[in-house]
């Protein structure tokens, strides 16, 4: 009872908008009272987002290449440059993929690949320029911090110069891929030849200073400790204090099938929802948290909206990286909108900057029904 009382004190502190320190965040993550954590995270989410809607977006993941010089034990997607099984998409294929997405109502692509040893910075600039020439209104959410850092090594230019040139060519926002866990002990254990913590964060810092926006991410449930999950959140929170450039945070569980870490026990939905809830309580300077239905499926993805997330994520017309690791969930637009509506919220489409881009729906949305704990009832 004393231990739970202390946990309740911390939850009340977070709900009131007071900042948790790393030791307090760890105590919450060590707790298994998912009901209490979820309730508190939902209260914080409702305080930050009192509006009657919850959001989603429509985009497409385009992996222009799977050829990568880094060796990541957790990745089933990459292929070594010498493997003979790599690919590099032709420009007309990329354009066709974007056209199909636009016809389905999308307005953004997530453009990422491996750390290709031969492509020069000019190739990426020309790619961005071609995309913007064909689709001037489509936002390019492109090139993760590890890719950007790799571009600096290939081009022998600074991070500022590389990002400045890509921004001028049409780069619209920066995804948070390749963060995994932002602790060098963990990164050294699961990857080789890839950017380390301080440089990953510095890519984001420079992008934010150039006026850019991007997302922060965390892939957990592999070799990290609970304390290292909190350290990861702390590093993101510190940078957000400094720049304010993160528009959202997304976390997901490691998917082990077909990887070099296939023997590592993976986290389930309980750990996912608990970590998401603690993230919402800890990241007090992040406006938006996104559900990860792509790794958890529809129902747990929906439950994420009751555990701190205010966004259902993307329709994700195409997804390759998680699928290579054996986890394949496909949702329709109707399922995503229905999952939001079933919780009593109006589903609204947004862009990467969390600006609404649709018209309010005439759909009759069921009013929130609450159980005896004050939580919405999931249909």
C-alpha positions as CSV (number, residue, x, y, z in Angstrom):
1,X,0.0,0.0,0.0
2,X,2.9,2.4,0.8
3,X,4.5,1.7,-2.6
4,X,1.2,2.3,-4.5
5,X,0.6,5.4,-2.4
6,X,4.0,6.8,-3.6
7,X,3.1,5.9,-7.2
8,X,-0.2,7.7,-6.8
9,X,1.7,10.8,-5.6
10,X,3.8,10.7,-8.7
11,X,0.8,10.3,-10.9
12,X,-1.0,13.2,-9.3
13,X,2.2,15.3,-9.8
14,X,2.3,14.5,-13.5
15,X,-1.4,15.1,-14.0
16,X,-1.1,18.5,-12.4
17,X,1.5,19.4,-15.0
18,X,4.6,19.2,-12.7
19,X,7.8,17.7,-14.3
20,X,9.0,14.2,-13.3
21,X,12.7,13.6,-12.8
22,X,14.4,10.5,-14.1
23,X,14.2,8.6,-10.8
24,X,10.5,9.3,-10.6
25,X,10.0,8.2,-14.3
26,X,11.8,5.0,-13.5
27,X,9.6,4.3,-10.5
28,X,6.5,4.6,-12.7
29,X,8.0,2.4,-15.4
30,X,8.8,-0.2,-12.8
31,X,5.1,-0.2,-11.7
32,X,2.8,-2.8,-13.2
33,X,-0.4,-0.9,-12.3
34,X,-1.4,-0.3,-15.9
35,X,-4.9,0.9,-14.9
36,X,-3.5,3.7,-12.8
37,X,-0.8,4.7,-15.3
38,X,-3.3,4.6,-18.2
39,X,-5.8,6.7,-16.3
40,X,-3.2,9.4,-15.5
41,X,-1.8,9.4,-19.0
42,X,-5.3,9.8,-20.4
43,X,-5.9,12.7,-18.0
44,X,-2.7,14.4,-19.3
45,X,-3.7,13.8,-22.9
46,X,-7.2,15.3,-22.3
47,X,-5.6,18.3,-20.5
48,X,-3.4,19.0,-23.5
49,X,-6.1,18.1,-26.0
50,X,-9.5,19.0,-24.7
51,X,-10.9,19.1,-28.2
52,X,-13.6,16.7,-29.3
53,X,-11.5,15.0,-32.0
54,X,-8.6,12.7,-32.3
55,X,-6.4,12.7,-35.4
56,X,-4.9,10.5,-38.1
57,X,-3.0,11.1,-41.3
58,X,-2.7,9.4,-44.7
59,X,0.8,8.9,-46.0
60,X,3.0,6.4,-47.7
61,X,6.3,4.9,-46.6
62,X,8.7,4.8,-49.5
63,X,11.9,3.0,-48.9
64,X,14.0,4.1,-51.9
65,X,16.7,1.6,-51.1
66,X,17.5,-1.2,-48.6
67,X,21.2,-1.2,-49.3
68,X,23.0,-0.2,-46.0
69,X,26.6,-0.1,-44.8
70,X,25.5,-0.2,-41.2
71,X,25.0,-3.6,-39.5
72,X,21.9,-3.5,-37.2
73,X,21.1,-6.8,-35.5
74,X,17.5,-5.7,-34.9
75,X,16.8,-4.9,-38.6
76,X,15.4,-7.5,-41.0
77,X,15.1,-4.9,-43.8
78,X,18.6,-3.9,-44.7
79,X,20.9,-5.7,-47.2
80,X,24.6,-5.4,-47.3
81,X,26.1,-3.7,-50.4
82,X,27.8,-7.0,-51.3
83,X,24.7,-9.2,-50.7
84,X,23.3,-9.0,-54.2
85,X,19.8,-8.7,-52.8
86,X,19.7,-4.9,-52.5
87,X,17.6,-2.6,-54.5
88,X,17.4,1.1,-55.5
89,X,14.1,2.3,-56.8
90,X,14.0,4.0,-60.2
91,X,12.7,7.6,-60.1
92,X,9.6,6.7,-62.2
93,X,8.7,4.0,-59.6
94,X,8.9,6.6,-56.8
95,X,6.8,9.1,-58.7
96,X,4.1,6.4,-59.4
97,X,4.0,5.5,-55.8
98,X,3.4,9.1,-54.8
99,X,0.8,9.6,-57.4
100,X,-1.2,6.6,-56.1
101,X,-1.0,8.0,-52.6
102,X,-2.3,11.4,-53.7
103,X,-5.2,9.8,-55.5
104,X,-6.1,8.1,-52.2
105,X,-6.1,11.4,-50.3
106,X,-2.6,11.4,-48.9
107,X,-0.5,14.5,-48.7
108,X,2.8,13.3,-47.3
109,X,5.4,10.6,-48.0
110,X,7.9,9.1,-45.5
111,X,11.1,8.8,-47.5
112,X,13.8,6.7,-46.0
113,X,16.4,4.1,-47.0
114,X,19.6,2.6,-45.8
115,X,23.1,4.1,-45.6
116,X,23.9,3.7,-49.3
117,X,27.7,3.8,-49.9
118,X,27.6,5.1,-53.5
119,X,24.9,7.8,-53.7
120,X,26.2,11.4,-53.5
121,X,24.3,14.3,-51.9
122,X,23.4,15.6,-55.3
123,X,21.4,12.4,-56.0
124,X,19.2,13.1,-53.0
125,X,18.8,16.8,-53.9
126,X,17.7,15.8,-57.4
127,X,15.3,13.2,-56.0
128,X,13.7,15.9,-53.8
129,X,13.5,18.4,-56.6
130,X,11.9,15.8,-58.9
131,X,9.2,14.9,-56.3
132,X,8.4,18.6,-55.6
133,X,8.2,19.3,-59.4
134,X,5.6,16.6,-59.8
135,X,3.8,17.1,-56.5
136,X,4.4,20.6,-55.2
137,X,1.9,20.2,-52.4
138,X,3.1,16.9,-51.0
139,X,5.2,17.1,-47.9
140,X,8.4,15.1,-47.9
141,X,9.0,13.7,-44.4
142,X,12.4,12.4,-45.2
143,X,15.8,11.0,-44.3
144,X,16.3,9.9,-40.7
145,X,19.1,11.3,-38.6
146,X,21.3,8.3,-39.3
147,X,20.9,9.0,-43.1
148,X,21.6,12.7,-42.6
149,X,24.8,11.9,-40.6
150,X,25.8,9.4,-43.3
151,X,25.4,12.1,-46.0
152,X,27.8,14.3,-44.1
153,X,30.4,11.6,-44.2
154,X,29.9,10.9,-48.0
155,X,29.9,14.6,-48.9
156,X,32.5,15.8,-46.3
157,X,30.1,18.6,-45.5
158,X,28.8,19.8,-42.1
159,X,25.3,18.8,-40.8
160,X,24.3,22.5,-41.3
161,X,25.3,22.4,-45.0
162,X,23.7,19.1,-45.7
163,X,20.4,20.0,-44.1
164,X,20.4,23.4,-45.6
165,X,20.8,22.0,-49.1
166,X,18.2,19.3,-48.6
167,X,15.8,21.9,-47.2
168,X,16.3,24.1,-50.3
169,X,15.7,21.1,-52.5
170,X,12.3,20.4,-50.9
171,X,12.8,18.5,-47.7
172,X,9.8,19.4,-45.5
173,X,10.2,17.6,-42.2
174,X,12.6,15.2,-40.5
175,X,11.4,11.7,-39.3
176,X,12.8,10.3,-36.0
177,X,13.9,7.0,-37.4
178,X,17.1,5.3,-36.2
179,X,16.8,6.5,-32.6
180,X,16.2,3.0,-31.2
181,X,17.4,3.8,-27.6
182,X,19.5,6.9,-27.3
183,X,22.0,5.4,-25.0
184,X,25.5,4.6,-26.3
185,X,25.8,1.3,-24.4
186,X,22.6,0.0,-26.1
187,X,23.6,1.4,-29.5
188,X,27.0,-0.2,-29.4
189,X,25.5,-3.6,-28.5
190,X,22.9,-3.8,-31.3
191,X,24.4,-1.8,-34.2
192,X,27.7,-1.1,-35.9
193,X,28.6,1.7,-38.3
194,X,25.6,3.9,-37.3
195,X,25.3,7.3,-35.7
196,X,25.6,7.4,-31.9
197,X,23.4,9.3,-29.5
198,X,24.9,12.8,-29.4
199,X,25.2,13.0,-33.2
200,X,21.6,11.7,-33.7
201,X,20.4,14.4,-31.4
202,X,22.6,17.0,-33.1
203,X,21.1,16.3,-36.5
204,X,17.7,17.1,-35.0
205,X,19.0,20.1,-33.2
206,X,20.4,21.6,-36.4
207,X,17.2,20.9,-38.3
208,X,15.2,22.6,-35.6
209,X,17.5,25.6,-35.7
210,X,16.9,25.9,-39.4
211,X,13.2,26.2,-38.7
212,X,12.4,22.6,-39.4
213,X,10.1,20.3,-37.5
214,X,10.4,16.6,-36.9
215,X,9.4,13.6,-34.7
216,X,11.0,11.8,-31.9
217,X,10.8,8.0,-31.6
218,X,11.8,5.1,-29.5
219,X,12.0,1.4,-30.3
220,X,12.1,-0.5,-27.1
221,X,11.9,-4.1,-25.7
222,X,15.3,-5.5,-26.7
223,X,18.5,-5.2,-24.7
224,X,17.8,-1.9,-22.9
225,X,17.1,-1.6,-19.2
226,X,14.0,0.3,-17.9
227,X,16.4,3.0,-16.7
228,X,17.8,3.4,-20.2
229,X,14.2,3.9,-21.6
230,X,13.9,6.8,-19.2
231,X,17.3,8.1,-20.2
232,X,16.1,8.0,-23.8
233,X,13.0,10.1,-22.9
234,X,15.2,12.5,-20.8
235,X,17.5,13.2,-23.8
236,X,14.5,13.9,-26.0
237,X,12.9,16.1,-23.4
238,X,16.1,18.1,-22.9
239,X,16.4,18.8,-26.6
240,X,12.7,19.7,-26.8
241,X,13.3,22.2,-24.0
242,X,16.2,23.7,-26.1
243,X,14.6,23.8,-29.5
244,X,10.9,23.0,-29.4
245,X,11.2,21.4,-32.8
246,X,9.6,18.0,-32.1
247,X,6.0,17.9,-33.3
248,X,5.3,14.4,-31.9
249,X,6.7,11.3,-30.2
250,X,6.1,7.7,-31.4
251,X,7.2,4.6,-29.6
252,X,6.9,1.0,-30.6
253,X,8.1,-2.5,-29.6
254,X,11.0,-4.3,-31.2
255,X,9.9,-6.9,-33.7
256,X,12.4,-9.8,-33.7
257,X,11.4,-12.2,-36.4
258,X,14.0,-12.7,-39.2
259,X,16.5,-10.6,-37.4
260,X,19.9,-11.4,-35.8
261,X,18.1,-10.9,-32.4
262,X,15.3,-13.4,-33.0
263,X,16.0,-15.1,-29.7
264,X,15.4,-12.0,-27.7
265,X,12.0,-12.1,-25.9
266,X,9.9,-9.3,-27.3
267,X,7.5,-7.0,-25.4
268,X,3.8,-7.5,-25.6
269,X,0.8,-5.1,-25.5
270,X,1.0,-4.7,-21.7
271,X,4.6,-3.3,-21.9
272,X,3.7,-1.2,-24.9
273,X,0.8,0.5,-23.2
274,X,2.7,0.9,-20.0
275,X,5.7,2.5,-21.8
276,X,3.4,4.7,-23.8
277,X,1.6,5.9,-20.7
278,X,4.8,6.7,-18.9
279,X,6.1,8.5,-22.0
280,X,3.0,10.7,-21.9
281,X,3.6,11.5,-18.2
282,X,7.3,12.2,-18.7
283,X,7.4,14.1,-22.0
284,X,5.6,17.2,-20.6
285,X,6.9,19.4,-23.5
286,X,5.7,17.1,-26.3
287,X,2.3,18.1,-27.6
288,X,1.5,14.9,-29.5
289,X,1.9,11.2,-28.9
290,X,1.1,8.7,-31.6
291,X,-0.4,5.2,-31.4
292,X,1.6,2.4,-33.0
293,X,-1.1,0.2,-34.4
294,X,1.3,-1.0,-37.1
295,X,3.2,-3.1,-34.5
296,X,0.2,-3.7,-32.1
297,X,-2.8,-4.2,-34.3
298,X,-6.2,-2.4,-34.3
299,X,-7.5,-3.0,-30.7
300,X,-4.2,-2.2,-28.9
301,X,-3.7,0.7,-31.2
302,X,-7.1,1.9,-30.2
303,X,-6.4,1.4,-26.5
304,X,-3.3,3.6,-27.0
305,X,-5.8,6.5,-27.3
306,X,-6.8,5.7,-23.7
307,X,-3.1,5.5,-22.5
308,X,-1.7,8.9,-23.5
309,X,-1.8,9.0,-27.3
310,X,-3.9,11.6,-29.0
311,X,-3.3,10.5,-32.6
312,X,-4.0,7.2,-34.3
313,X,-1.1,7.4,-36.6
314,X,-1.1,6.9,-40.3
315,X,-3.1,4.9,-42.7
316,X,0.3,3.9,-44.0
317,X,-0.5,2.9,-47.6
318,X,2.9,1.1,-47.7
319,X,5.1,-0.2,-45.0
320,X,8.2,-2.3,-45.5
321,X,10.6,-2.3,-42.5
322,X,8.3,-3.7,-39.8
323,X,6.8,-6.1,-42.3
324,X,10.2,-7.6,-43.0
325,X,10.4,-8.5,-39.3
326,X,7.2,-10.5,-39.6
327,X,4.6,-8.1,-38.2
328,X,2.0,-7.2,-40.7
329,X,-1.1,-5.3,-39.7
330,X,-3.2,-3.6,-42.4
331,X,-6.0,-1.2,-41.5
332,X,-8.4,0.5,-43.8
333,X,-9.3,4.2,-43.5
334,X,-12.7,3.1,-42.2
335,X,-11.1,1.0,-39.4
336,X,-8.9,3.9,-38.3
337,X,-11.8,6.4,-38.3
338,X,-14.1,3.8,-36.6
339,X,-11.5,3.1,-33.9
340,X,-11.5,6.8,-33.1
341,X,-15.3,7.3,-33.3
342,X,-15.9,4.2,-31.1
343,X,-14.2,6.1,-28.3
344,X,-16.5,9.0,-28.6
345,X,-14.1,11.3,-30.6
346,X,-14.6,12.8,-34.0
347,X,-11.9,11.4,-36.4
348,X,-10.0,14.2,-38.2
349,X,-7.3,14.1,-40.8
350,X,-4.1,16.1,-40.1
351,X,-0.7,16.7,-41.7
352,X,2.7,16.1,-40.2
353,X,2.6,19.4,-38.4
354,X,-0.7,18.4,-36.7
355,X,-2.7,20.9,-38.7
356,X,-6.2,19.8,-39.6
357,X,-6.6,19.4,-43.3
358,X,-10.2,18.1,-43.6
359,X,-13.6,19.5,-43.1
360,X,-15.5,18.6,-39.9
361,X,-17.5,15.5,-40.5
362,X,-21.3,15.3,-40.5
363,X,-20.9,11.8,-39.0
364,X,-22.7,11.4,-35.7
365,X,-20.0,10.4,-33.2
366,X,-21.2,8.5,-30.1
367,X,-20.7,10.5,-26.9
368,X,-18.1,9.4,-24.5
369,X,-19.4,6.8,-22.1
370,X,-17.3,6.2,-19.0
371,X,-16.9,3.3,-16.6
372,X,-16.7,3.6,-12.8
373,X,-13.0,4.5,-13.1
374,X,-13.8,7.5,-15.3
375,X,-12.3,6.0,-18.4
376,X,-14.1,5.9,-21.7
377,X,-15.7,2.5,-22.6
378,X,-14.3,0.9,-25.7
379,X,-17.0,-0.6,-27.9
